[in-house]
Amino acid sequence: KDGQILLVVALEVQLTATNRHIITQYASDDLGASFQQVEIGTYPGNYPSLESAHGSFWLLFLDANLTASYRKISSAYTPLSSATETTIAATAWANGASNNRIVDGDLASFVTDDGVIFVLGRAYGGTKPAVMAWSADQGATWTQSVDISDGVRSWYDQSDASTYPEDMAATWQRGRAVVAHSWTTSPSTYDYSLAVSYL
């Protein structure tokens, strides 16, 4: 955006007593030839996804409450910790250990040609159904979809709690979402295999 590149990295900080996940931020204004560290994460988060939309950089991630949230900034050099954290969906999309360790989750995002922002993940627990939320008003309000992994137009069979997609990345192409991901499966024949799904 505006000649800037925003890079974020989710790190697990190893502490003597406990571990926790944080998001660290870097920025570049020379086409990625060099990066400046903007901040070491001061807020908990994991499974980050970045979008450039509506004149802002959007960080979409799973927060300390294990729910999908976002922060947005106008410059890659503005600390993300200074931006308001807004909850997208109240459903837990990850598992949490003590002290903000956020595990067993997933989050991917994409923006449509007309500016609608989508976030895709898995509800934690049970059969790990796929869930999706979207905003058509630049993040002011969010709608969370019903489960998209069940029924006639299902993405995958959620009745099998040990088989589901993970490590998702998404983009918008020609009127549909393209989601690249791997699998956790039982039996484990297809574990870590690469797949592309069109939603």
N, C-alpha and C positions, 0 to 999 in steps of 0.2 A: 504494500500500500504506500503510495507517494514515494516510491523509491526505497522504502524501508523493509527490512525483513525482521520478523519477530520469531524467536526460537524459544520454546519452553522445554524443560526436561523434568520429568517426575523422578525424584530421588527418594530412596529409603535411607534415612539418617540412622546410622548405627550409634546408639547411645549405650552407656554402661548398663542402665537399668531397663530401658525400653527403646524400641525402634518406632519411627514414625515416618510418614510419607509427606514430602513437601514438593512444591513446584518452584524451580529456579528459572530465571528469565534472562535472556540474552537478546541483543539488538544489533543490527548492521545497517549502514547506509551506503555501503560500497559494493553492492551486489553479492554480499556474502564473502568477500575477500578477507574480512576480519569481523569479529564479533566482540562486543563489549558486554560484560556482565552487568546487568541492571540491578538485580537483587538476588540474594539467596532467599528462597521462600520463607516468608514469615507466617504463612497460613497453611493449614493442612489440605492436601489434595492429591489425587492420583487419576490415572487414565485421562490425560488431557487431550483435547482436540482444539485446533485453531481454525478460525474463519476470518476472512476480511469481508465485511458487509456493512452497508449503510454508513460509510465513512469511518468505521471503527475496526479495530482488531477485537475479536471475540475469543476469549478463553472459555471453553466449555469443559467441565470436569466433574468428578465425583468428590464431594466435600466431606467434612468431618462427620456429618450426619448420614453419610452413605447415600446421599441423594444427588441428583444431577443439578448443577448450578452453573452460573456464568458470571464472568467479570468482563468488562469491555473498556478499552482505552483508545484514545485517538492517535497516540504516538507510541511506537515500539519502545521508546526510551522512558515512558511513564511507568513507574512501578505498578505492577498489577495489584499489589497489596493496597494501593491507594484507591482502587476502584471498588465500588459497592458490590458485594456478593449477593446475587439474587437466585433464589431457588426456582428451578424449572419444574420439577416433579417431586411430589412428596414421597412416592414409593421408593423403598430402598433398592438401589441398583448394585449393591456390593455387600460384602461381609466386612465387619470391622473387628479388629483386635483392640486392645487397650491403647490409650495414648495416640489416637489418630493414625493407626496403621490400617490402611484401606486396601483390602485384598479381594480376590475372586469377583472382580467386577468387569465391566466393559462399557465403553462409550465411544461413539463415532458421530460425526456431524456432517452436514452438507447444507448448501444454500441453493435454492431453485433460481431459475432465470428471473422470476418476478420478485425475488428477495425474501421468500419464506425460509426461515431457519428451522432445520430439522435436527433432532438429536435422537440417536438410536442406542439402545442398550438392552440389558437383560435384568428383569426383576430378580432379586436375590431370593433364594430359598425355593422349596418345592421343586417344580419341574423347570425352573429358570426360564420362564416365558420371555420372548422378545417383546420389548415395549418401545414406543416411539412418542416423542413430544414435538410440537411445532409452534412457532409464533409467526403470525402474519402482520404484526404491528411493532416490529423492531424490539421485541423482547418485553413489551409492556404486559402482555398476557400470554399464557402458554396453555395449549390443549394437549392432554395426554391421551393417546389412543388406547383402545381396547387391545388386548393381547393380539399380536399379529403372527403368532406361531400356532394357531389353532383354528380349526374350521376349514371351510372349503378352499379359502385362499391362503392356506397356511404356508409359512416359510419353512418350518421344520416341525417334526412330530414332537410336541411338548409332552406327550404321555410317557416318553422315555426320559427320565430325569438325569440319566448319565450320558446323554447325547445332545450336544448343543454347540452353536458357533461361538468362537471367541476371537480375541485379538482383531477386532473389527476396524476397518478404515473405510470411509465412504466418500463419494463424490456424486454430483448431479450431471447427467449426460443424456441429452436428447429426450428430455421429458421423463426420466426415470432415475431412481437412485441405484448406483452401482456400489455394492458392498463387497470388499475383499476381506476374507477372514480365514481362520483355520478352524479346526474342529476338535472338540473333546468327544470321544465316542466310546461306547461299550457294545461289543468287544472293541479292543483298541486298534483294530486294523487301520482305521483312517485318522488316528490321532495325529495332530499337527499337519495334516494335509492342507494344501492351499485350495481355496474355493472362491468363486465369484458368484454372487447372487444379485439378481435384478429385482428390485422392489417397486 
